[in-house]
Amino acid sequence: METTTYENAVNEELRKIHRMVETVKRDPEVGRMRIQILEENYELKQEVTRQAEENKRQAEEIKRLREELNRRNREA
C-alpha cells in the first residue's frame, strides 16, 4: 500500500482502501497520533537500553562477588 496510487490499484477493493488511507493521512489528528507513537517508541527504546545496561552492570557485579567468594573459600 505504501507505493500504491489510485491509478495502479489493480481492483476496486484496493482503490477503496487507497482512498481511505489517503483520507486518514490528511487528517491532522492522525499526524499528531503518529508523532506521539513515534515519541513513545523512542522512549521505550531508551528505557530498554537503560535496563540492558543495568542488567549488564548487575551481572558483572554478581560475577565479581562469586569470584570473591570462591577466592575466600579457597583461602579458608
C-alpha positions in Angstrom: 0.0 0.0 0.0 2.9 2.3 0.6 3.6 2.8 -3.1 0.0 2.3 -4.3 -1.6 5.1 -6.2 -5.2 5.3 -7.3 -4.1 4.6 -10.8 -2.1 1.5 -10.1 -4.5 -0.1 -7.7 -5.5 -3.3 -9.5 -9.1 -3.6 -8.4 -11.9 -1.6 -6.9 -11.3 -3.0 -3.4 -7.7 -1.7 -3.5 -8.9 1.7 -4.8 -11.3 1.9 -1.9 -8.6 1.1 0.6 -6.3 3.6 -1.1 -8.9 6.4 -0.8 -9.4 5.6 2.9 -5.6 5.6 3.5 -5.3 9.0 1.8 -8.1 10.4 3.8 -6.5 9.3 7.1 -3.1 10.6 6.0 -4.6 14.1 5.5 -6.2 14.1 9.0 -4.1 16.3 11.3 -5.2 14.2 14.4 -3.7 11.2 12.7 -0.5 13.1 12.2 -0.4 14.1 15.9 -1.1 10.5 16.9 1.7 9.3 14.7 4.1 11.7 16.3 3.0 10.6 19.7 3.5 7.0 18.8 7.0 7.7 17.5 7.9 9.6 20.6 6.6 6.8 22.9 8.5 4.2 20.8 11.7 6.3 21.2 11.2 6.5 25.0 10.6 2.7 25.2 13.8 2.0 23.3 15.7 4.3 25.6 14.2 2.5 28.6 15.1 -0.9 27.2 18.7 0.4 26.6 18.9 1.6 30.2 17.6 -1.7 31.5 20.0 -3.7 29.4 22.9 -1.6 30.7 21.7 -2.1 34.3 21.4 -5.8 33.8 24.9 -5.9 32.4 26.2 -4.0 35.4 24.4 -6.3 37.8 25.7 -9.4 36.0 29.3 -8.1 36.3 28.8 -7.4 40.0 27.4 -10.9 40.6 30.4 -12.4 38.7 32.8 -10.3 40.8 31.1 -11.3 44.1 31.2 -15.0 43.1 34.9 -14.8 42.2 35.5 -13.1 45.6 33.5 -15.8 47.4 35.4 -18.6 45.6 38.7 -16.9 46.5 37.7 -16.7 50.1 36.6 -20.3 50.1 40.0 -21.4 48.7 41.8 -19.4 51.4 39.8 -20.9 54.2 
